Amino acid sequence: MAYLPYVSVVVPAYNAEDTLDACLESLLGLHYPAERVQLIFVDNGSTDATPAMLQEHQPDIRVLHERRRGPAAARNAGLAVADGEIVAFTDADCIVEEEWLRNIVSPLEGQPTRAVGGLILATRPCNWVERFGERIHDHRSSIEQLDPPYVSGANWATPRSPLGDRSFDESLRRCSDVDLAYRLFQAGYSFLFQPGAVVYHRNERSLRGLLREGCLHGFYSVEARKKHRKLLEDRGHRGISWGAYARVISSLINAIRGREAAASVCESVFFGGKALGRVTGSLRFRHLGL
């Protein structure tokens, strides 16, 4: 018999009017027993049509309003009312495949201390910048190759009951999913990549947007690294990491030489922005997290 637990799906939404309809349609069209799914959308103080759009879909979904800004606060609001034995997360700028929920919960059967992350692809059709975003949101890498591993709030699931005091840190404007993953890892959780659990994410479409994304990643990663300094040091991350800077130089050389020019340009822009963000983040958070 297929494992079909009762699942609460939590979706934070902030000024999401451009992507919300597609997200809602995909979640309401899941190949999963409707009586076994609780869809929780959390409006995070939107100023566009998002609240009205969500209201139109009640009672098929539960709508919450959380004024404390940031995905951590929105996800915690959803967790507070979640009834499912499993909680799954995605974002309002994502579209889930019909089998997404079945596939992401299946590895959790009999695994009370496991977190599962699925495959994150660019929304189709996509340009070359959006396609590069799949490398930024590569769950296989973050779960199977990085130490410690982490999962993204755009596509993951875990049993709800143990979360409790291990919910999202609302002091972190970004990287709260990474922070929670690190805390779960230290609590003995295992992490598994599930390629069959697919969501399509609205990635940045322009080099300018990609540069901004890199800056934000770099800036806020310093705060998370500072919080988990001991864990990272224990896992071999010591002192200044020059990897991002070396990668920028390597990507620039490849772009000049015409080797995979599109990807090399994107790498140069994103990792250049990330390096700049880490410098400013190190100053802001008083931590040499380069």
Steps between C-alpha positions, in 0.01 A plus 500: 500500500630846410612722784248787506536688829300810585718788378493872570647702212617846609544772236619852592385769257615860468385717208459183295218603266704415188569140601229412750234368261739245351618394845145458630388309192789255532442434871126460457572253218729271699457125449445447871179433696350844567389395848864422584635846411479828689605794281611800708583828324651776711469854367807682631368856489451525123404835348384363165206273408641196686258514799195530275620217275548272799160590638335380180626145558358448847396253637721283273799661667557650842615862487702666774631856526839553659619861530847415631705515183714221370448139389601372846210678668259392226606135518479502880145636477414208275669251731299631795172384342628197310313180580693261277739235627723615215565863407611594150617838375501677167478864392241714323730541201515122449293252302491142628465191285192285553697223674711741705336434836487122463866491404632734767322324788571142392857493644363618837313180580638373830760780504412745782835681473544549127475805275432454128581755230369474145618611157473876429484591130444829321144578395456408132554659255822655629792700367869427564511712816200321648651164407819592686282549810460124516866484601438749780207297634664160453361280776704198396815700568383661825381167641743243360822696456510777759603440860295592694205453261204732471159514333311786337155611613387494137480120498534292813309290750555358847290358785325784683501379860874530572527855364354676806783712638695440181282727288630778275709778656306819434804718568643379168354684201654240269665160542255396773450171313876440500512584871219256580666229291824546692315471831318188384830354386650560843193337654576180308278539194594334173450677165387343176473637145185386317530580125143386435356783713514783247412868531553771239630824647480852354873568474661835428465587131771762452867542583408798715262283701761227521756747636252615764422141596871426539548805721210399724621140523848614599385769742257289703709184488750673729236534772417129477868405496561714808214332685636155415871578523582201722308252283672624186843497662439145626413397142824643364391852404772719647599859444444685175364304206639626174294261287249759382773740393696233314179392329434854377846520345470155342157583356626827354790319331263238355263771375787683327618175342147418387468182705133454586472877470142536630559293813837667560346847481228398745758350735707817486200718578349284775819407682635852458186628670531231766861599572400866529210404727729302728735797538215735597339230715824447687503868588132509591499189717854540632608158391778409260274272298654560160 
